[in-house]
Amino acid sequence: MSPHPPVGMLGSDGDTRKETSMSATNMNDARCEALFASALQRSDAPCPAEVRDAVRRAVQSLGSGGCAAQVAQEFGDHPETAILRMRWAREAVERAFVAGDALVATVADAA
């Protein structure tokens, strides 16, 4: 095994943390696109578990590329409503994944 990270994994200063941060950002964006493409609606007032399930089902059904394509299509056809749906998706993903991850870590640390 090579002591060096794979090419493309290093930041400009040789630090691998930049890639990790970018990966987390990309994952969050993909989750938002999947929720946007899902059948779940803001009016459903979904709990975090329902959001996570909707994201999982959308990715299984459409793939991440299919979710991104659907987002692009909606922004092209209905930009005014797509903006509102993406805002909701970002807020819901933040609560379901990012805030949920912090809560899990806090509970695990307390144990």
C-alpha positions in Angstrom: 0.0 0.0 0.0 1.3 3.4 -1.0 2.0 5.9 1.8 0.6 8.7 -0.4 -3.0 9.4 -1.0 -4.3 8.9 -4.6 -3.8 11.6 -7.1 -6.5 14.3 -6.9 -7.0 13.7 -3.2 -4.6 16.4 -2.0 -5.4 20.0 -1.5 -3.0 22.6 -2.9 -1.1 22.5 0.4 -0.9 18.7 0.5 -3.8 18.5 3.0 -6.4 15.8 2.5 -9.0 17.5 4.6 -10.1 19.7 1.7 -11.2 16.7 -0.2 -13.2 15.4 2.7 -14.9 18.7 3.1 -15.8 18.8 -0.6 -17.1 15.2 -0.4 -19.4 16.2 2.4 -20.6 19.2 0.4 -21.2 17.0 -2.7 -23.1 14.4 -0.6 -25.3 17.1 0.9 -26.0 18.6 -2.6 -26.9 15.1 -3.9 -29.3 14.6 -0.9 -31.0 17.9 -1.7 -31.4 17.0 -5.3 -32.8 13.6 -4.4 -35.4 15.1 -2.0 -36.3 17.7 -4.6 -36.9 14.9 -7.1 -38.9 12.8 -4.6 -42.7 12.7 -4.2 -42.4 14.1 -0.6 -44.0 17.5 -0.2 -43.5 20.3 2.2 -47.2 20.2 3.0 -46.6 16.6 4.3 -44.6 18.1 7.2 -42.2 15.1 7.1 -40.2 14.1 10.0 -36.4 13.6 9.6 -36.8 9.8 9.1 -39.3 10.4 6.3 -36.9 12.8 4.6 -34.1 10.3 4.8 -36.4 7.6 3.4 -37.5 9.8 0.6 -33.9 10.6 -0.3 -33.0 6.9 -0.3 -36.0 5.9 -2.5 -35.3 8.7 -5.0 -31.7 7.7 -5.4 -32.6 4.0 -5.8 -35.3 4.9 -8.3 -33.6 7.6 -10.4 -29.9 7.5 -9.5 -28.1 10.6 -8.5 -27.8 11.7 -12.1 -31.5 11.3 -12.6 -32.3 13.4 -9.6 -30.0 16.1 -10.8 -31.6 16.0 -14.3 -35.1 16.3 -12.7 -33.9 19.4 -10.7 -32.5 20.9 -13.9 -35.7 20.2 -15.8 -37.9 21.8 -13.1 -35.6 24.9 -12.9 -35.9 25.3 -16.6 -39.7 24.8 -16.7 -40.8 26.4 -13.5 -38.0 28.4 -11.9 -40.2 30.3 -9.5 -41.6 27.2 -7.8 -38.3 25.2 -8.2 -36.5 27.8 -6.1 -39.1 27.4 -3.2 -38.9 23.6 -3.4 -35.1 23.6 -3.4 -35.1 26.0 -0.4 -37.4 23.6 1.5 -35.3 20.6 0.4 -32.1 22.2 1.7 -33.7 23.0 5.0 -35.2 19.5 5.4 -31.9 17.8 4.5 -30.1 20.0 7.0 -32.5 18.8 9.7 -32.6 15.2 8.7 -29.0 14.6 8.0 -26.6 17.2 9.2 -28.4 18.1 12.5 -29.3 14.4 12.9 -25.6 13.4 12.5 -24.6 15.9 15.2 -27.3 14.6 17.5 -26.1 11.0 17.0 -22.5 12.0 17.7 -23.6 13.8 20.8 -25.5 10.8 22.1 -22.7 8.4 21.2 -20.2 10.7 23.0 -22.4 10.7 26.1 -22.6 6.9 26.3 
